[in-house]
Amino acid sequence: MKTAILVDFEDSFTYNILQELRTTGFRVQIIDWREFKSNLKADLLVLGPGPGHPVDYSQIFPLIHDAFQSYKKILGVCLGHQLIWHLRGHKIAKSIQPMHGQKFLVPLDEDWQLWLGRGPKIWVQRYNSLVVKMNELPPEVKGIISNGELVMSRFQNVITYQFHPESLGTKCRQSFFRPIFLDIL
């Protein structure tokens, strides 16, 4: 069985992510962000959602940096997405459209359609006021940018979502988790 460590940043959606990961086939261990250590082993590391700005969690930056080399896959959801991109040197700022529990239509390019097994658009649920500001993707990144805000990305062993793929408001929730499970084979 594939294993996952889910880092909890004190967000109620952590348990929705837990359920989606279990449904996908992962055995999951939840770790409070203050207890996260670099010697924890699993196939997948999930940096979950949570309140605040990434700099509020600066004491775990070195551990996240080390994780890029230690885990087969890393998934960042909402705050996790922002943490990863902040560590890559990108600006985290207030969204031009802060949303809390609102549906957001994401246009998918051909690559994302294939990876997710979905059509050209998908509805997702957003709960965020902060975003990763970006106008152009780095060459190694496959991502979706909307109005200068990075919505989702894939590069090397990392997948990030600015929205909540585990939320009931996101259509086809398993489409966002199943490819990660299959990639770890």
C-alpha positions in Angstrom: 0.0 0.0 0.0 1.2 3.5 -0.8 1.7 5.8 2.1 1.2 9.5 2.6 2.0 12.1 5.3 -0.6 14.8 5.5 0.7 18.0 7.2 -2.1 19.6 9.1 -2.0 23.4 9.4 -5.1 23.5 11.6 -7.6 23.5 8.8 -10.9 21.7 8.9 -10.4 20.6 5.3 -7.5 18.4 6.4 -9.9 15.6 7.1 -11.6 15.9 3.7 -8.2 15.5 2.1 -7.6 12.5 4.4 -10.8 10.9 3.1 -9.9 11.5 -0.6 -6.4 10.1 -0.1 -7.8 7.0 1.6 -10.4 6.6 -1.1 -7.6 6.8 -3.7 -5.7 4.0 -1.9 -3.2 5.7 0.4 -2.5 4.8 4.0 -2.3 8.3 5.6 -0.6 9.6 8.7 -1.6 13.2 9.8 1.1 15.3 11.3 0.6 18.7 13.0 2.8 21.2 11.2 4.8 21.8 14.4 5.6 18.1 14.6 6.7 17.8 11.0 10.3 16.3 10.8 12.6 15.7 7.9 13.1 12.0 8.9 9.4 11.0 8.2 9.1 8.6 5.4 6.2 8.1 2.9 5.5 8.0 -0.8 3.6 11.2 -0.8 3.9 14.4 1.3 0.8 16.6 1.4 1.1 20.2 2.6 -2.5 21.0 3.4 -4.5 24.1 3.6 -4.5 26.5 6.5 -4.8 30.1 7.7 -2.3 32.9 7.3 0.6 33.7 5.0 3.4 31.2 4.2 5.9 33.3 6.2 3.8 32.5 9.3 5.3 29.0 9.0 8.9 29.9 8.3 10.3 27.5 10.9 9.4 24.6 8.6 10.8 26.1 5.4 14.1 24.0 5.7 12.0 20.8 6.2 9.9 21.6 3.1 13.0 22.4 1.1 14.5 19.0 2.1 11.2 17.3 1.2 11.8 18.1 -2.5 14.5 15.5 -2.5 13.0 13.0 0.0 9.5 12.2 -1.3 8.4 10.6 -4.6 5.6 13.1 -4.8 4.6 16.3 -3.0 1.1 17.8 -3.1 0.4 21.4 -2.0 -3.2 22.4 -1.4 -4.1 26.1 -0.9 -1.6 27.2 1.8 0.6 24.2 0.8 0.6 25.5 -2.8 1.6 29.0 -1.5 4.3 27.5 0.7 5.9 25.7 -2.2 5.9 28.7 -4.5 7.0 31.1 -1.8 10.1 28.8 -1.3 10.7 29.0 -5.1 10.9 32.8 -4.7 7.4 33.9 -6.0 5.3 36.6 -4.5 2.3 35.7 -2.3 -0.3 38.5 -2.3 -3.9 39.2 -1.9 -6.1 37.9 -4.7 -7.8 40.2 -7.0 -10.9 38.0 -6.4 -10.8 36.7 -2.8 -13.2 33.8 -2.5 -14.5 31.8 0.4 -16.5 28.7 -0.6 -17.2 29.8 -4.1 -17.0 27.8 -7.3 -14.4 28.8 -9.8 -14.2 27.6 -13.4 -10.7 26.5 -14.5 -10.0 26.2 -18.2 -7.7 23.2 -18.8 -5.2 23.0 -21.5 -4.6 19.8 -23.4 -1.9 18.6 -21.0 -4.1 19.1 -17.9 -7.1 17.5 -19.7 -5.0 14.3 -20.3 -3.5 14.3 -16.8 -6.8 14.7 -15.0 -8.8 12.7 -17.5 -11.3 15.6 -17.9 -12.7 18.0 -20.5 -11.6 21.6 -21.3 -13.1 23.1 -18.2 -13.7 22.0 -14.6 -15.4 23.6 -11.6 -13.4 23.8 -8.4 -14.1 25.3 -5.0 -11.9 28.2 -3.8 -11.4 29.3 -0.2 -8.6 31.8 -0.3 -7.7 35.4 -0.2 -3.9 35.0 -0.8 -2.5 33.7 -4.1 0.8 33.1 -5.9 1.2 36.0 -8.3 2.6 34.9 -11.6 2.3 36.1 -15.2 4.5 33.5 -16.9 5.3 29.9 -16.0 8.9 28.8 -15.5 9.8 26.5 -18.4 9.8 23.3 -16.4 6.3 23.9 -15.0 3.0 22.8 -16.4 0.4 25.1 -14.9 -2.7 27.2 -15.2 -2.6 30.9 -14.6 -5.8 33.0 -14.4 -5.6 36.8 -14.1 -2.0 36.7 -13.0 -2.7 34.1 -10.3 -1.3 30.6 -10.4 -4.3 28.2 -10.0 -2.5 24.8 -10.3 0.9 23.5 -11.2 3.0 20.4 -11.9 6.8 20.1 -12.0 9.3 17.5 -11.1 7.7 15.6 -8.3 5.4 18.4 -7.2 1.7 19.1 -7.8 0.0 22.2 -6.4 -3.6 23.4 -6.3 -4.7 26.9 -5.1 -8.2 25.6 -4.7 -9.6 22.8 -2.6 -9.8 19.6 -4.7 -11.2 17.8 -1.7 -14.2 20.1 -1.3 -17.7 19.0 -2.1 -17.9 22.0 -4.4 -15.1 20.6 -6.6 -16.4 18.5 -9.4 -14.8 15.1 -10.0 -12.7 15.3 -6.8 -10.9 12.0 -7.4 -9.6 13.4 -10.8 -7.2 15.5 -8.7 -5.9 12.7 -6.5 -5.9 9.5 -8.7 -3.2 10.7 -11.1 -0.9 11.3 -8.1 -1.5 7.7 -6.9 -0.8 6.3 -10.3 2.3 8.4 -10.8 3.9 6.8 -7.7 3.6 3.3 -9.1 
